[in-house]
Amino acid sequence: MASFDLLTGEFKRFLEQNPAEDNLVEGAILIARQEYPKLSAKPFHRELDQMALEAGDRLSGALSPELRIAVLNHYFFEDLGFQGNRERYYEAANSYWPDVMERRLGIPISLAAVYLELGRRLGFPLSGINFPGHFLVGWRGPDLGGPGALYIDVFAGGKILTPADLNGLVKRFVGEEEALRPERHLKEAGSREMLHRMLSNLKAIHAQTGHLERAILCAQWMRLIKPDDWNSLRDMGIFWASLGKNAQAEEALSAYLEAAPKSPDYSLVWQTLYALRAKNPVHWN
């Protein structure tokens, strides 16, 4: 874990030095360094710059947002071959920038990150959209949520979504009885929000595959981005308990219960904490 401690220090410094929600590539590369410790962001910046030059040559005469998106989509999906990894959606490689760039495969958040960085180099007014369960890209009109705004599903080959499409996604990922609420479902996501969501995916994958130290690392980084991410604090406690690190588990779960006394899982977490303290009565106070 010593190398992870050093990497966590780098991630802290990155967050301190980039308060303005920029440098998505550097943040994504730091996340990928959990798996590939010697990575540098510079080659990926150069690759994106070259892609932007090639895509830019194709934009002559494309004046409307729809036409410009169509040109970018053709280059990104047809020429470069990026696509959603539907067959192996839940593998960690879909969340690591170098794997996504090399294999041309990803999930909504990772494909959107590359698409955004390419679009920004072309001067496109693109933003991440923190849609629940399915990350999207937005083309800002005068106002992202107002007239002229477009919503793009990069996982679906860059499809521009209609209101009916968006409502369908809400029903699929939120609930059948839900309806689209733009102020809630179409929130713009800055770089930090995107990095937090990437880490959330990796946390879940590592937990499911039994790599709990990796899951704890992701949860720690999520709380560096959002100190009030109490769910990740709870998860850290659960993971530590599973690893037999009872002191760390007790500390995390106690802090969670204190910070989130009205959480739906309060009773369940308290029972877990009670069981831990029953094994270690010296920690009662």
C-alpha positions as MATLAB code, in Angstrom:
seq = 'MASFDLLTGEFKRFLEQNPAEDNLVEGAILIARQEYPKLSAKPFHRELDQMALEAGDRLSGALSPELRIAVLNHYFFEDLGFQGNRERYYEAANSYWPDVMERRLGIPISLAAVYLELGRRLGFPLSGINFPGHFLVGWRGPDLGGPGALYIDVFAGGKILTPADLNGLVKRFVGEEEALRPERHLKEAGSREMLHRMLSNLKAIHAQTGHLERAILCAQWMRLIKPDDWNSLRDMGIFWASLGKNAQAEEALSAYLEAAPKSPDYSLVWQTLYALRAKNPVHWN';
ca = [
       0.000    0.000    0.000;
       3.023    2.334    0.286;
       2.891    3.104   -3.432;
      -0.849    3.772   -3.134;
      -0.099    6.192   -0.290;
       2.317    8.089   -2.536;
      -0.201    8.115   -5.351;
      -2.892    9.381   -2.986;
      -0.544   12.238   -2.079;
      -0.224   13.079   -5.774;
      -3.991   13.014   -6.173;
      -4.387   15.385   -3.217;
      -1.892   17.805   -4.763;
      -3.671   17.536   -8.101;
      -6.954   18.554   -6.478;
      -5.289   21.427   -4.622;
      -3.632   22.720   -7.788;
      -6.732   22.415   -9.996;
      -9.560   24.110   -8.107;
     -11.294   25.313  -11.268;
     -12.656   21.924  -12.384;
     -10.150   21.578  -15.242;
      -7.525   19.012  -16.250;
      -9.803   16.034  -16.721;
      -7.075   14.127  -18.555;
      -4.555   14.508  -15.717;
      -7.131   13.350  -13.190;
      -8.120   10.361  -15.302;
      -4.470    9.393  -15.744;
      -3.910    9.542  -11.985;
      -6.841    7.159  -11.555;
      -5.355    4.857  -14.205;
      -2.030    4.922  -12.360;
      -3.687    2.812   -9.683;
      -3.291    0.053  -12.280;
      -0.418    1.432  -14.398;
       1.929    3.277  -12.004;
       4.316    4.713  -14.614;
       1.764    6.465  -16.815;
       2.221   10.040  -17.969;
      -0.535   12.300  -19.284;
       1.639   13.908  -21.975;
       1.300   11.191  -24.656;
      -2.452   11.233  -24.290;
      -2.600   14.998  -24.677;
      -0.547   14.665  -27.870;
      -2.857   11.931  -29.133;
      -5.926   14.094  -28.487;
      -4.265   17.060  -30.188;
      -3.594   14.939  -33.276;
      -7.159   13.659  -33.285;
      -8.439   17.229  -33.110;
      -6.326   18.198  -36.119;
      -7.729   15.314  -38.142;
     -11.320   15.967  -37.068;
     -10.946   19.691  -37.687;
     -10.081   19.069  -41.333;
     -13.509   17.463  -41.744;
     -15.522   20.345  -40.274;
     -15.411   22.716  -43.245;
     -18.962   23.705  -44.127;
     -20.509   22.134  -41.029;
     -22.127   25.172  -39.452;
     -25.069   23.966  -37.372;
     -24.576   22.142  -34.059;
     -26.235   19.040  -35.506;
     -23.886   18.939  -38.490;
     -20.817   19.533  -36.352;
     -21.859   16.752  -34.001;
     -22.447   14.491  -37.012;
     -18.909   15.156  -38.280;
     -17.405   14.508  -34.848;
     -19.483   11.346  -34.488;
     -18.344    9.988  -37.852;
     -14.713   10.615  -37.004;
     -14.968    9.320  -33.432;
     -17.063    6.220  -34.027;
     -16.447    5.329  -37.682;
     -12.893    6.457  -38.348;
     -11.416    5.867  -34.892;
     -13.728    2.982  -33.985;
     -14.751    3.957  -30.458;
     -17.745    2.030  -29.156;
     -19.468    0.965  -25.981;
     -18.288   -2.295  -24.470;
     -21.675   -3.928  -24.107;
     -20.354   -7.486  -23.859;
     -18.001   -6.825  -20.937;
     -19.500   -3.686  -19.461;
     -18.315   -4.292  -15.896;
     -14.599   -4.820  -16.429;
     -12.168   -2.346  -14.910;
     -10.385   -1.643  -18.201;
     -13.451    0.269  -19.382;
     -12.655    2.909  -16.756;
      -8.906    3.292  -17.352;
      -8.001    6.002  -19.860;
      -5.113    4.159  -21.594;
      -7.199    1.014  -22.062;
     -10.100    3.003  -23.484;
      -7.775    4.782  -25.907;
      -5.999    1.600  -26.982;
      -8.985   -0.743  -27.248;
     -11.475    1.935  -28.383;
     -13.911    0.456  -25.860;
     -15.543    2.013  -22.847;
     -18.627    2.755  -20.813;
     -20.668    5.974  -20.947;
     -18.473    8.000  -18.565;
     -15.116    6.996  -20.083;
     -16.247    7.392  -23.699;
     -17.789   10.740  -22.802;
     -14.513   11.898  -21.239;
     -12.550   11.242  -24.443;
     -15.342   12.694  -26.604;
     -15.463   15.840  -24.453;
     -11.722   16.387  -24.557;
     -11.712   16.005  -28.325;
     -14.735   18.272  -28.739;
     -13.241   20.959  -26.528;
     -10.105   21.025  -28.671;
     -12.395   21.693  -31.626;
     -14.060   24.576  -29.818;
     -17.355   22.754  -29.324;
     -19.426   23.995  -26.338;
     -19.676   20.556  -24.729;
     -20.275   19.609  -21.097;
     -20.638   16.404  -19.166;
     -24.181   15.623  -18.029;
     -24.461   13.704  -14.758;
     -27.524   11.741  -15.830;
     -28.398    9.033  -13.284;
     -27.115    5.640  -14.325;
     -26.001    6.703  -17.806;
     -23.555    9.578  -18.336;
     -24.336   11.910  -21.251;
     -22.738   14.833  -23.080;
     -24.491   18.174  -23.563;
     -24.086   20.774  -26.307;
     -24.808   24.100  -24.671;
     -27.140   26.547  -26.315;
     -27.344   30.000  -24.756;
     -28.186   27.984  -21.657;
     -27.478   24.258  -21.297;
     -31.003   23.477  -20.189;
     -32.722   25.943  -22.508;
     -33.367   26.411  -26.233;
     -30.568   25.171  -28.444;
     -29.248   22.629  -25.967;
     -28.625   19.123  -27.288;
     -28.000   15.923  -25.368;
     -25.726   13.246  -26.787;
     -25.482    9.568  -25.828;
     -21.872    8.675  -26.585;
     -22.460    5.050  -25.569;
     -25.093    4.867  -28.329;
     -22.786    6.088  -31.082;
     -23.322    9.796  -30.451;
     -27.094    9.755  -30.824;
     -28.752   13.130  -30.228;
     -31.507   12.382  -27.742;
     -35.081   13.575  -28.125;
     -37.223   14.458  -25.086;
     -38.869   11.051  -25.491;
     -35.439    9.393  -25.432;
     -34.522   11.250  -22.250;
     -37.806   10.262  -20.620;
     -37.141    6.665  -21.589;
     -33.720    6.793  -19.943;
     -35.250    8.220  -16.771;
     -37.729    5.363  -16.612;
     -34.971    2.830  -17.285;
     -32.417    4.101  -14.774;
     -34.522    5.905  -12.154;
     -37.917    4.213  -12.159;
     -40.947    3.504  -14.303;
     -43.040    6.077  -12.486;
     -40.459    8.846  -12.848;
     -40.616   11.648  -15.411;
     -37.771   13.781  -16.739;
     -36.872   16.653  -14.451;
     -34.124   18.660  -16.167;
     -33.031   20.446  -12.993;
     -32.393   17.073  -11.384;
     -31.525   14.689  -14.218;
     -29.607   16.955  -16.603;
     -27.134   18.558  -14.221;
     -23.860   19.669  -15.766;
     -20.841   17.754  -14.492;
     -17.420   19.357  -14.212;
     -14.164   17.450  -14.239;
     -14.293   16.654  -10.532;
     -17.801   15.259  -10.824;
     -16.632   13.084  -13.692;
     -13.589   11.839  -11.795;
     -15.813   11.066   -8.815;
     -18.118    9.037  -11.045;
     -15.195    7.154  -12.627;
     -13.945    6.249   -9.160;
     -17.445    5.177   -8.119;
     -17.575    2.704  -11.002;
     -14.157    1.317  -10.111;
     -15.073    1.089   -6.433;
     -18.069   -1.067   -7.303;
     -16.079   -3.255   -9.702;
     -13.266   -3.832   -7.200;
     -15.772   -4.644   -4.444;
     -17.581   -7.148   -6.652;
     -14.324   -8.866   -7.621;
     -12.977   -8.996   -4.080;
     -10.204   -6.429   -4.543;
     -11.189   -4.594   -1.382;
      -7.973   -2.625   -0.884;
      -8.485   -1.156   -4.353;
     -12.116   -0.424   -3.494;
     -11.001    1.368   -0.312;
      -8.505    3.427   -2.318;
     -11.252    4.528   -4.713;
     -13.544    5.402   -1.804;
     -10.770    7.453   -0.193;
     -10.210    9.395   -3.409;
     -13.944    9.953   -3.803;
     -13.948   11.586   -0.373;
     -10.973   13.725   -1.321;
     -13.112   15.095   -4.146;
     -16.285   15.283   -2.023;
     -15.534   15.279    1.718;
     -19.259   14.895    2.429;
     -19.493   11.648    0.449;
     -20.771    9.732    3.451;
     -21.698    6.658    1.417;
     -18.048    6.133    0.521;
     -17.127    6.514    4.191;
     -19.657    3.784    5.011;
     -18.294    1.590    2.230;
     -14.758    2.002    3.560;
     -15.963    0.769    6.937;
     -17.658   -2.262    5.399;
     -14.603   -3.093    3.302;
     -12.239   -2.750    6.270;
     -14.489   -5.006    8.339;
     -14.357   -7.626    5.576;
     -10.555   -7.416    5.640;
     -10.506   -7.890    9.413;
      -9.264   -4.357   10.045;
     -11.739   -3.764   12.818;
     -10.290   -0.577   14.290;
     -10.439    1.219   10.935;
     -13.904   -0.220   10.302;
     -15.229    0.992   13.651;
     -13.834    4.467   13.135;
     -15.345    4.809    9.658;
     -18.751    3.383   10.560;
     -19.003    5.462   13.740;
     -18.191    8.598   11.759;
     -20.785    7.631    9.143;
     -23.547    7.160   11.716;
     -22.696   10.483   13.315;
     -22.667   12.318    9.979;
     -25.743   10.642    8.466;
     -28.158    9.880   11.331;
     -31.188    9.882    9.011;
     -29.749    7.534    6.397;
     -32.053    4.668    5.319;
     -29.395    2.116    6.234;
     -28.714    3.553    9.701;
     -30.021    0.486   11.548;
     -28.114   -1.961    9.347;
     -24.855   -0.061    9.729;
     -25.403    0.203   13.480;
     -25.863   -3.561   13.691;
     -22.581   -4.036   11.817;
     -20.831   -1.627   14.172;
     -22.400   -3.354   17.217;
     -21.111   -6.722   15.994;
     -17.614   -5.301   15.572;
     -17.645   -3.811   19.057;
     -18.912   -7.065   20.505;
     -15.749   -8.686   19.172;
     -13.611   -5.859   20.546;
     -15.264   -4.636   23.799;
     -12.247   -2.507   24.624;
     -13.471   -0.019   22.023;
     -16.732    0.744   23.877;
     -16.809    4.226   25.339;
];
